[in-house]
Amino acid sequence: MDLERIPFRVALGAEIRRLRKEKNMTQKELAIAVGVTKQAVCMIEGGRRSPAQSKYGNFALVLGVEPSHFWEAAYAQN
């Protein structure tokens, strides 16, 4: 697994963290709702990995955005 902090990953993680906090969710609550581990959420929010492609829809559904929102938000920050 590549743990390099790529700018896109950092921006994506920051947006997921922002949306999670806006919903007053803990990392554990988000992880359970999405179907990943708390460690995965921590690494995604920290910019050390991206969600699996199959999980973007789950993150979007739980966080109340369209899946394309993540790319738009991440590229807007770069």
Rosetta silent file (secondary structure, phi, psi, omega in degrees, C-alpha in Angstrom):
SEQUENCE: MDLERIPFRVALGAEIRRLRKEKNMTQKELAIAVGVTKQAVCMIEGGRRSPAQSKYGNFALVLGVEPSHFWEAAYAQN
SCORE:     score description
SCORE:     0.000 S_00000001
   1 L     0.000  134.399 -179.568    0.000    0.000    0.000 S_00000001
   2 L   -86.061  117.436 -177.696    1.311    3.416   -0.977 S_00000001
   3 L  -101.697   11.823  179.501    1.276    5.734    2.032 S_00000001
   4 L   -64.449  139.939 -179.877    2.648    8.787    0.211 S_00000001
   5 L   -88.215   89.271  178.399    0.686   11.959    0.887 S_00000001
   6 L   -79.910  137.859 -176.566   -0.344   12.954   -2.635 S_00000001
   7 H   -51.200  -39.899  178.635   -2.006   16.416   -2.785 S_00000001
   8 H   -61.016  -44.337  179.592   -5.235   14.982   -4.238 S_00000001
   9 H   -62.815  -40.554 -179.888   -5.463   12.469   -1.387 S_00000001
  10 H   -63.325  -45.405 -179.576   -4.833   15.172    1.199 S_00000001
  11 H   -66.422  -41.159  178.146   -7.557   17.402   -0.279 S_00000001
  12 H   -62.376  -46.080  179.095   -9.975   14.473   -0.590 S_00000001
  13 H   -62.294  -39.684  178.596   -9.352   13.436    3.007 S_00000001
  14 H   -63.464  -38.325  179.623   -9.846   16.985    4.238 S_00000001
  15 H   -69.925  -41.160  177.227  -13.198   17.166    2.462 S_00000001
  16 H   -62.688  -42.317  177.439  -14.355   13.836    3.873 S_00000001
  17 H   -61.475  -45.023 -179.275  -13.310   15.005    7.361 S_00000001
  18 H   -59.855  -46.956 -179.711  -15.152   18.322    6.884 S_00000001
  19 H   -65.602  -39.559  178.621  -18.351   16.583    5.787 S_00000001
  20 H   -61.531  -46.117 -178.979  -18.106   14.018    8.601 S_00000001
  21 H   -67.366  -34.723  176.935  -17.728   16.729   11.228 S_00000001
  22 H   -60.724  -32.055  178.201  -20.573   18.709    9.659 S_00000001
  23 L   -90.389    4.699 -179.249  -22.753   15.650   10.310 S_00000001
  24 L    54.765   44.068  179.082  -21.369   15.337   13.872 S_00000001
  25 L  -106.509  147.797  171.773  -20.115   11.812   13.183 S_00000001
  26 L   -85.131  166.475  175.497  -17.097   10.124   14.692 S_00000001
  27 H   -60.403  -38.915 -179.758  -14.615    8.284   12.503 S_00000001
  28 H   -65.070  -42.978  178.177  -15.961    5.023   13.910 S_00000001
  29 H   -62.161  -42.892  177.859  -19.563    5.937   13.082 S_00000001
  30 H   -63.568  -44.010 -179.563  -18.575    6.866    9.532 S_00000001
  31 H   -58.648  -46.444  179.912  -16.582    3.670    9.148 S_00000001
  32 H   -62.787  -44.692 -177.772  -19.502    1.505   10.241 S_00000001
  33 H   -65.051  -35.058 -177.141  -21.955    3.361    7.989 S_00000001
  34 H   -85.804  -29.600 -178.530  -19.664    3.110    4.954 S_00000001
  35 L    95.369   34.843  175.778  -18.472   -0.446    5.573 S_00000001
  36 L  -129.848  177.198  177.704  -14.770    0.152    6.204 S_00000001
  37 L   -85.229  159.392  175.223  -12.565    0.112    9.289 S_00000001
  38 H   -60.475  -36.488  178.887  -11.966    3.107   11.539 S_00000001
  39 H   -62.923  -37.110  177.994   -8.287    2.818   10.577 S_00000001
  40 H   -64.121  -44.697  178.564   -9.246    3.162    6.908 S_00000001
  41 H   -61.113  -43.230  179.057  -11.208    6.352    7.647 S_00000001
  42 H   -59.500  -44.844 -179.199   -8.252    7.695    9.639 S_00000001
  43 H   -69.559  -36.214  177.948   -5.839    7.005    6.778 S_00000001
  44 H   -66.617  -48.395  179.785   -8.215    8.483    4.187 S_00000001
  45 H   -64.143  -29.123  178.988   -8.778   11.648    6.226 S_00000001
  46 L   -83.249   -1.417  177.707   -5.028   11.903    6.791 S_00000001
  47 L    78.002   17.044 -178.002   -4.351   11.794    3.057 S_00000001
  48 L   -95.216  -11.157  173.713   -2.432    8.518    3.229 S_00000001
  49 L  -160.034  163.951  175.990   -4.839    6.547    1.069 S_00000001
  50 L  -106.144  157.355  175.543   -7.945    6.963   -1.047 S_00000001
  51 L   -64.283  152.216  172.001  -11.178    5.042   -0.609 S_00000001
  52 L   -60.469  145.752 -178.771  -11.596    1.925   -2.719 S_00000001
  53 H   -53.352  -36.766 -178.315  -13.498    2.801   -5.885 S_00000001
  54 H   -69.148  -12.057 -176.599  -16.366    0.619   -4.716 S_00000001
  55 H  -102.176  -11.199 -179.466  -16.719    2.742   -1.535 S_00000001
  56 H   -56.575  -42.474  179.143  -16.977    6.253   -3.042 S_00000001
  57 H   -62.630  -38.398  178.174  -20.731    5.809   -3.459 S_00000001
  58 H   -64.903  -45.489  177.782  -21.071    4.701    0.158 S_00000001
  59 H   -59.812  -44.760 -178.873  -19.128    7.737    1.405 S_00000001
  60 H   -61.606  -46.676 -178.855  -21.256   10.014   -0.781 S_00000001
  61 H   -60.994  -48.342 -177.592  -24.536    8.478    0.401 S_00000001
  62 H   -66.675  -37.098 -176.146  -23.627    8.647    4.089 S_00000001
  63 H   -90.534   -2.489  173.508  -22.204   12.176    3.838 S_00000001
  64 L    76.467   33.333  178.353  -25.095   13.498    1.729 S_00000001
  65 L  -131.765  167.884  171.817  -23.253   14.466   -1.454 S_00000001
  66 L   -77.652  148.452  178.469  -22.953   13.223   -5.017 S_00000001
  67 L   -54.705  -35.403 -179.752  -19.887   11.030   -5.648 S_00000001
  68 H   -64.703  -20.126  179.492  -18.545   13.660   -8.062 S_00000001
  69 H   -56.649  -37.775 -177.412  -18.425   16.144   -5.164 S_00000001
  70 H   -62.669  -43.935 -179.682  -15.243   14.521   -3.868 S_00000001
  71 H   -68.522  -44.207  179.708  -13.329   15.091   -7.093 S_00000001
  72 H   -59.798  -44.916 -179.258  -14.657   18.621   -7.513 S_00000001
  73 H   -67.202  -42.187 -178.302  -13.735   19.557   -3.940 S_00000001
  74 H   -67.384  -42.191  179.977  -10.308   17.923   -4.098 S_00000001
  75 H   -73.125  -27.619  177.288   -9.358   19.519   -7.415 S_00000001
  76 H   -66.366  -29.589 -179.299  -10.652   22.918   -6.279 S_00000001
  77 H   -83.016  -14.453 -177.613   -8.130   22.831   -3.423 S_00000001
  78 L  -100.187    0.000    0.000   -5.187   21.971   -5.694 S_00000001
